[in-house]
Amino acid sequence: MQVTGIIAEYNPFHNGHLYQINKIRTQSDARIIAVMSGSFTQRGEATLLDKWERARLAVLCGCDLVLELPFVFACRSAQDFARGGVALLSRLGIVDTLAFGAEHDDITALTELAAELDKPAVQARLHQTVGQGRSYAQAITDILGTDNDTTCILHQPNNILALEYLRSLQLLSSPLKPLLIARQGAGYHEPKLAGTLASATAIRRHLYNSGAVEELQPSLPPAVYERLRNITATELPQMNRLLLPLKTKLLTSQIADLQACYGVNEGLENRICDCARQAADWTSLIKAVTTKRYPSSRIARTLMYLLLGLSSAEMAAFSGQGPLYARLLAASPRGKEMLHSIKIHSSIPLLTKTSQYLTSQKRCQNPADLPPLAAMLRYDTLATDLRALTCPAGTARNDFQQSPLFLA
C-alpha cells in the first residue's frame, strides 16, 4: 500500500490543493494522509472553518485521512511547522512519500539549498543576522542569495517552506521521500481572485469583504463552494473579539508571567502592554507592535501564546518531544481501512477520543501536573475554545464531544 503525506492548512481548501491531490493520483494510486492545522494557522489567525469541517471537505476532495497537527507546532514558525508535520507523518510508520508544493520546480536545487542552510557556519550567520533584526526569510536570502536565480527562489514563500520540509526530512532521518509538485496559479499572498487557481488569501479576503460569493465558484471544488456560499457573517471568525480578553489578560498578569510566555523576550512584553492600551482593534495592535526585528506573523503568534498562557519552558519541552499523538479528524472509506495499519506500525497513539487522555476537568489542573501527551493535547482543546470566541454565532463543536467524521 503506497501512502503519501501532505502537510497543509486548507484555509480553505481550493483548486490549488485539488490540483496537488490530482497530480499525486496521476503518479500512483497512493492513499493520502493530510496533517492539517487545527483551530489556528501558522500566522496566528483563527481558521475560516473549524477543523472538523475543513477535514470533512478535504476528504470529499480526495484525502483519505485527515489528522490534526498539534497547536504547539501548527501555530509556529515555518521551520517548526514543517518539523512537526514531518515528525508526525514519520511516526505513523506507514507513510512513504511527503508531497509538497513550491514555486520552483527543481528538487535538486532546493535540496542543495536546504543542505547549504544546515551547514554550521551558515546557521551561525543566520542566528547572527536574525539577532540583528532581519526576519528569518530575509536572513536566509541575505546569506544564500549569492546570485539572482537563488535570490528569486528565496523570495517565494512556498520555496522557503519546501526548504524547511527538506531540512526536516534530513534532520529527523525520516524515511519519507520528497515529492515536489510545482505550484500553479496565483501567488501565495496574491490578494485578488485570479481565474480557477486563486490563493487562499484572496478567497478569505473576498469573503470578509462581502464580495459576491458566486465569484468564488471558479476557484473552489464544488463541495467547498457549496459550504462557503451559505456561510454567514456571524460564522466567520473575527479576531477583534480577542482584543478585550487579551487586554484583560495583560492587565491582570504579573510581569514575570508575561516574560515567561513563549515568544516574549527583550522587553517585548512592555511594548505589547503599551500598544494594547491604545489599540482599537486586533489588526492595529499587531501593526503597532510589529518592528523590523519582530515581524507581524511572529507578533500574531505571540499574542496567541499570551492568551493561552503557553510558556517558553513548555514549548521547549514540546519541541524536544515532537508530536506525541495522531489525532484523527476525518476519514474516507479507504482511509478507515488504514487505521488498523497505523495502530500496528505507529510509534505514537492514534487518538479518536479526547477523553482517552484528557477531560475538561483535568484540563483545569496545573499543566505541570499533566503527562506530556495530555499537556500537548490541552493546547489543542484550548485553541478550539479560543477560536469559538472569535465567532459571533459561536460554534457547536468542541474537542470533548466531537468524534472523528467517517464519510461514506
C-alpha positions in Angstrom: 0.0 0.0 0.0 1.5 3.3 -1.2 0.8 6.2 1.2 1.6 9.9 0.6 1.5 12.5 3.2 0.6 16.2 2.9 1.1 19.0 5.5 -1.5 21.7 5.0 -3.8 24.3 6.4 -6.7 24.1 3.9 -7.9 27.5 4.9 -9.9 27.0 2.8 -9.4 24.0 0.6 -9.2 25.4 -3.0 -8.4 24.3 -6.6 -4.7 24.6 -6.0 -5.0 21.9 -3.3 -7.1 19.8 -5.6 -4.5 20.1 -8.3 -1.9 18.8 -5.9 -4.0 15.8 -5.0 -4.8 15.0 -8.6 -1.1 15.2 -9.5 -0.4 12.6 -6.8 -3.1 10.4 -8.1 -1.7 10.5 -11.6 1.6 9.2 -10.4 0.2 6.3 -8.3 -2.9 5.1 -6.6 -1.5 6.2 -3.3 -3.7 6.7 -0.3 -3.3 10.3 1.0 -2.9 11.4 4.6 -3.2 15.1 5.3 -1.7 16.5 8.5 -3.7 19.7 8.9 -3.5 22.7 11.3 -6.3 22.7 13.8 -8.0 25.9 15.0 -5.3 28.5 14.3 -2.9 28.9 11.3 0.8 29.2 11.2 0.3 33.0 11.0 -1.6 33.1 14.3 -5.1 33.6 12.8 -8.3 31.7 13.5 -9.2 29.3 10.7 -12.1 30.2 8.4 -14.0 27.0 9.3 -13.5 24.7 12.2 -11.0 21.8 11.9 -13.7 19.1 11.5 -15.4 20.9 8.7 -12.1 21.6 6.9 -11.2 17.9 7.4 -14.6 16.8 6.0 -14.2 19.0 2.9 -10.6 17.7 2.4 -11.9 14.1 2.4 -14.7 15.0 0.0 -12.0 16.5 -2.3 -9.7 13.4 -2.3 -7.8 13.0 1.0 -8.2 9.6 2.7 -7.3 10.6 6.3 -7.0 14.0 7.9 -5.0 14.2 11.2 -4.6 17.3 13.3 -1.2 18.9 13.6 -1.0 19.9 17.3 -1.3 23.6 18.0 2.2 23.8 19.5 3.6 23.0 16.0 0.8 24.4 13.8 1.0 28.0 15.2 4.8 28.3 14.9 7.4 29.5 12.5 7.9 27.8 9.1 10.7 25.5 10.4 8.8 24.4 13.5 5.6 23.9 11.4 7.5 21.8 8.9 9.3 19.8 11.6 6.2 19.0 13.5 4.4 17.8 10.4 7.2 15.7 9.1 7.7 14.1 12.5 4.0 13.2 12.8 3.9 11.6 9.4 7.1 9.7 10.0 5.9 8.4 13.3 2.8 6.8 11.7 5.1 4.1 10.3 3.2 3.7 7.1 3.9 6.8 5.0 6.2 6.5 2.0 6.2 10.0 0.5 5.9 13.6 1.5 4.2 15.7 -1.2 4.6 19.5 -1.1 4.3 22.4 -3.4 6.8 25.1 -4.4 7.1 27.9 -6.9 10.4 26.4 -8.1 10.2 23.0 -9.7 13.8 21.8 -9.4 14.0 19.5 -6.4 17.8 19.1 -6.8 18.3 22.9 -6.5 16.1 23.1 -3.4 17.8 20.0 -1.8 21.2 21.6 -2.3 19.9 24.9 -0.8 18.5 23.0 2.2 21.8 21.2 2.7 23.7 24.5 2.5 21.3 26.1 5.0 22.2 23.4 7.6 25.9 23.9 7.5 27.2 25.1 10.9 28.8 28.2 9.5 25.6 29.2 7.7 23.5 28.5 10.8 25.8 30.7 12.9 25.5 33.6 10.4 21.7 33.0 10.2 21.3 33.4 14.0 23.5 36.4 14.0 21.6 38.1 11.1 18.2 37.3 12.8 19.6 38.7 16.0 20.3 42.0 14.2 16.7 42.4 13.3 16.2 40.7 10.0 13.3 38.3 9.6 14.0 34.6 9.1 13.2 34.8 5.3 15.2 37.9 4.8 18.1 36.4 6.7 18.1 33.3 4.5 18.1 35.5 1.4 20.9 37.7 2.7 23.1 34.6 3.3 22.2 32.2 0.5 21.1 34.7 -2.2 24.5 34.9 -3.9 23.1 35.2 -7.4 19.8 36.4 -9.0 18.4 32.9 -9.6 18.9 31.9 -5.9 17.5 35.2 -4.6 14.4 34.8 -6.8 13.9 31.3 -5.4 14.2 32.5 -1.8 11.7 35.3 -2.3 8.9 32.8 -2.7 7.1 31.7 0.5 6.4 28.1 -0.7 10.0 27.7 -1.7 11.0 28.6 1.9 8.6 26.1 3.3 9.8 23.5 0.8 13.4 24.1 2.1 12.1 23.5 5.7 10.4 20.2 4.7 13.6 19.0 3.1 15.7 20.1 6.1 13.2 18.3 8.4 13.4 15.1 6.4 17.2 15.2 6.8 17.3 16.3 10.4 14.8 13.6 11.6 16.4 10.9 9.4 12.9 10.4 8.1 12.2 7.5 5.7 9.8 9.7 3.7 10.8 10.5 0.1 10.1 14.1 -1.1 7.7 14.6 -3.9 7.8 18.1 -5.3 4.7 19.4 -7.1 5.2 22.7 -8.8 2.7 25.3 -7.6 0.2 26.6 -10.2 -1.9 29.7 -10.4 -1.9 32.7 -8.1 0.9 33.5 -5.7 0.6 32.5 -2.0 -0.2 36.1 -0.9 -2.0 37.2 -4.1 -4.9 39.4 -2.8 -7.1 39.3 -5.9 -9.1 36.4 -7.3 -7.3 35.1 -10.3 -9.1 32.5 -12.5 -9.6 29.0 -11.3 -6.4 28.9 -9.1 -6.9 31.8 -6.7 -4.9 32.0 -3.5 -6.4 31.2 -0.1 -5.6 34.8 0.9 -7.7 36.1 -2.0 -10.6 33.8 -1.1 -10.7 34.7 2.5 -10.4 38.4 1.7 -13.3 38.2 -0.7 -15.5 36.5 1.9 -14.6 39.1 4.6 -15.2 42.0 2.2 -18.7 40.7 1.5 -18.0 40.2 -2.2 -20.4 38.2 -4.3 -19.8 34.6 -3.2 -20.7 33.4 -6.7 -17.4 34.9 -7.9 -15.6 32.3 -5.8 -17.1 29.3 -7.7 -14.4 29.0 -10.3 -11.7 28.9 -7.6 -13.2 26.2 -5.4 -14.1 22.5 -5.6 -17.9 22.0 -5.7 -18.1 20.8 -2.1 -16.2 23.7 -0.7 -18.2 26.2 -2.8 -21.5 24.8 -1.6 -20.3 25.2 2.0 -19.0 28.7 1.7 -21.8 30.1 -0.4 -24.1 29.6 2.6 -21.7 30.9 5.2 -23.0 33.9 7.2 -21.1 36.8 8.6 -21.7 35.6 12.1 -19.9 32.3 11.3 -16.7 34.0 10.2 -14.1 34.3 12.9 -13.4 37.9 14.0 -10.0 38.3 15.6 -11.2 41.6 17.1 -13.3 39.6 19.5 -10.0 38.5 21.2 -8.8 42.1 21.9 -10.7 42.5 25.1 -9.7 39.1 26.6 -6.1 39.9 25.7 -6.3 43.4 27.3 -7.8 41.7 30.4 -5.0 39.1 30.5 -2.3 41.8 30.2 -4.0 43.9 32.9 -4.3 41.1 35.4 -1.0 39.2 34.8 2.2 39.6 36.8 5.1 40.9 34.6 7.1 37.7 35.4 4.3 35.6 33.9 4.3 37.7 30.7 8.0 37.4 30.4 7.8 33.6 30.8 5.5 33.4 27.8 6.9 31.8 24.6 8.0 34.4 22.1 8.4 37.2 24.7 11.9 38.5 25.2 14.0 41.6 25.3 11.2 43.7 26.8 8.6 42.8 24.2 6.0 42.4 27.0 6.3 46.1 27.7 5.8 47.1 24.1 2.7 44.8 23.8 1.2 46.2 27.0 1.8 49.8 25.9 0.4 49.3 22.4 -2.6 47.3 23.7 -3.8 50.2 25.8 -4.2 52.4 22.7 -5.3 49.7 20.2 -8.8 50.0 18.8 -8.7 46.6 17.1 -6.7 43.4 16.7 -5.0 44.4 13.4 -3.9 47.8 14.6 -2.4 46.2 17.7 -0.3 43.8 15.6 0.7 46.6 13.4 1.7 48.8 16.3 3.8 46.1 18.0 5.5 45.0 14.7 9.0 46.1 14.1 11.9 45.2 11.8 13.0 42.8 14.4 9.6 41.4 15.2 7.5 40.7 12.0 3.7 40.8 12.2 3.4 37.0 11.9 5.6 36.5 14.9 3.6 39.1 16.9 0.3 37.5 16.0 1.5 34.1 17.2 2.9 35.6 20.4 -0.5 37.2 21.2 -2.0 33.6 20.9 0.7 32.3 23.3 -0.2 35.1 25.8 -3.9 34.3 25.7 -3.3 30.6 26.2 -0.5 31.0 28.8 2.0 29.0 26.8 5.4 29.3 28.4 8.9 29.1 26.9 9.7 26.2 29.1 6.6 24.2 27.9 7.3 25.0 24.3 10.9 23.8 24.7 9.7 20.5 26.1 7.1 20.1 23.3 9.8 20.8 20.6 12.1 18.2 22.1 9.3 15.6 22.2 7.8 16.2 18.8 4.1 15.3 18.2 3.0 12.7 20.8 -0.2 11.5 19.1 -2.1 11.3 15.8 -5.5 13.0 16.3 -8.0 11.7 13.7 -10.4 14.3 12.4 -12.0 12.7 9.3 -11.6 9.6 7.1 -12.9 8.2 3.8 -13.7 4.5 3.4 -10.2 3.9 2.1 -8.8 5.9 5.0 -10.8 4.0 7.5 -9.1 0.8 6.2 -5.7 2.4 7.0 -6.4 2.9 10.7 -5.6 -0.7 11.6 -2.1 -0.4 9.9 -1.4 2.8 11.8 -2.3 1.2 15.1 0.1 -1.6 14.3 3.1 0.4 13.0 2.8 3.8 14.6 5.1 4.8 17.4 2.5 7.3 18.7 -1.1 6.5 19.7 -4.0 7.1 17.3 -6.3 9.4 19.1 -10.0 9.2 18.3 -11.5 10.4 21.6 -10.0 13.3 23.7 -11.2 11.8 27.0 -8.8 8.9 26.5 -6.1 11.2 27.6 -7.7 14.5 28.8 -11.0 15.5 30.3 -12.4 19.0 30.7 -11.8 18.6 34.5 -8.2 17.5 34.1 -7.6 20.4 31.7 -8.2 22.8 34.6 -5.2 21.3 36.5 -1.8 22.8 36.6 -0.2 21.9 33.2 2.9 20.8 35.0 1.0 18.0 36.7 -0.3 16.5 33.4 1.5 13.8 31.5 3.3 15.1 28.3 0.7 13.9 25.9 -2.2 15.4 27.9 -0.2 18.7 28.3 0.2 18.9 24.5 -3.4 18.0 23.8 -4.5 20.5 26.3 -3.4 23.3 24.0 -5.3 21.9 21.0 -8.5 22.0 23.1 -7.8 25.5 24.4 -7.2 26.7 20.9 -10.5 25.2 19.7 -12.3 27.1 22.5 -10.4 30.3 21.8 -11.4 30.1 18.1 -15.0 29.7 19.2 -14.8 33.0 21.0 -13.9 34.7 17.7 -17.2 33.6 16.1 -20.1 35.8 16.8 -22.6 33.0 16.4 -20.4 30.6 18.5 -19.6 27.0 17.4 -21.4 23.8 18.1 -18.3 21.5 18.1 -15.7 21.1 20.8 -12.9 18.6 21.4 -14.6 16.8 24.3 -17.8 15.9 22.5 -16.9 15.8 18.7 -16.0 12.4 17.3 -14.0 11.9 14.0 -16.1 12.1 10.9 -16.3 9.0 8.8 -17.5 9.7 5.3 -19.3 7.2 3.1 
